[in-house]
Amino acid sequence: MDIVKGCVAQSRAGRDKGRFLLVLGVADGYALVADGDLRKLAKPKRKNLIHLSATGTILGPQDTATDKTLRNALTKRFGGGDRQKEA
């Protein structure tokens, strides 16, 4: 599965390892990602594509309008827990 704008990916490396992130854009082997919690939509993180794993889920515009709606959408689909990590 390819990582494209609007899809949800899981971080495989770094401090945010295990977190689910929304891909805001892709260019030159990097993706801009945000989770609405540690990384806000206004200040996304630049992450290498090899450090991301696509989940196959695409969020619509209603789920990505604000940081709060993004957090709620990620928690609803992938569980909350501490730091949204998968067990």
C-alpha positions as CSV (number, residue, x, y, z in Angstrom):
1,M,0.0,0.0,0.0
2,D,1.3,3.4,-0.9
3,I,1.5,6.4,1.4
4,V,-0.6,9.2,-0.1
5,K,-2.1,12.5,1.1
6,G,-5.0,11.8,3.5
7,C,-4.0,8.3,4.5
8,V,-3.2,7.2,8.1
9,A,0.2,5.6,8.7
10,Q,1.9,4.1,11.7
11,S,5.3,5.3,12.7
12,R,7.9,2.5,12.7
13,A,10.9,4.6,14.0
14,G,11.7,7.5,16.2
15,R,10.2,9.0,19.3
16,D,6.8,8.7,17.8
17,K,7.2,4.9,17.1
18,G,3.9,3.1,17.2
19,R,1.7,6.3,16.9
20,F,-0.8,6.7,14.1
21,L,-0.3,9.8,12.0
22,L,-2.2,11.5,9.2
23,V,-0.2,12.1,6.1
24,L,-0.7,15.8,5.0
25,G,1.5,15.6,1.9
26,V,4.3,13.6,0.2
27,A,7.3,14.9,-1.7
28,D,10.9,13.8,-2.3
29,G,10.8,10.7,-0.2
30,Y,9.4,12.5,2.9
31,A,5.9,12.9,4.3
32,L,4.4,15.7,6.3
33,V,2.5,14.1,9.2
34,A,0.4,15.2,12.1
35,D,-1.6,13.5,14.9
36,G,-3.4,16.5,16.4
37,D,-1.7,15.8,19.8
38,L,2.1,16.1,19.8
39,R,2.2,17.2,16.2
40,K,-0.5,19.8,15.3
41,L,-1.9,20.3,11.9
42,A,-0.4,23.8,11.8
43,K,3.1,22.4,12.4
44,P,3.4,19.0,10.9
45,K,6.5,16.8,11.2
46,R,8.6,15.9,8.2
47,K,9.2,12.1,8.3
48,N,11.1,9.7,6.0
49,L,8.7,7.4,4.1
50,I,10.8,4.3,5.1
51,H,9.9,5.1,8.7
52,L,6.1,4.9,8.0
53,S,3.8,1.9,7.5
54,A,0.5,2.6,5.7
55,T,-2.7,1.3,7.4
56,G,-5.0,1.4,4.4
57,T,-7.3,3.9,6.1
58,I,-8.1,7.3,4.5
59,L,-9.7,10.1,6.5
60,G,-12.1,12.5,5.0
61,P,-12.1,16.3,5.3
62,Q,-14.6,16.2,8.2
63,D,-12.1,14.2,10.3
64,T,-9.2,16.5,9.6
65,A,-10.7,19.9,10.0
66,T,-9.1,20.6,13.4
67,D,-6.6,19.0,15.8
68,K,-9.5,17.9,18.0
69,T,-11.4,16.1,15.2
70,L,-8.2,14.5,14.0
71,R,-7.4,13.2,17.5
72,N,-10.9,11.9,17.9
73,A,-10.8,10.1,14.5
74,L,-7.5,8.4,15.2
75,T,-8.6,7.4,18.7
76,K,-11.9,6.0,17.4
77,R,-10.4,3.9,14.6
78,F,-7.1,2.8,16.2
79,G,-7.8,3.0,19.9
80,G,-6.6,5.5,22.5
81,G,-4.5,4.2,25.3
82,D,-1.2,5.8,26.3
83,R,0.3,7.5,23.3
84,Q,-1.9,5.5,20.9
85,K,0.5,2.6,20.7
86,E,-0.5,-0.7,19.4
87,A,0.0,-3.7,21.8
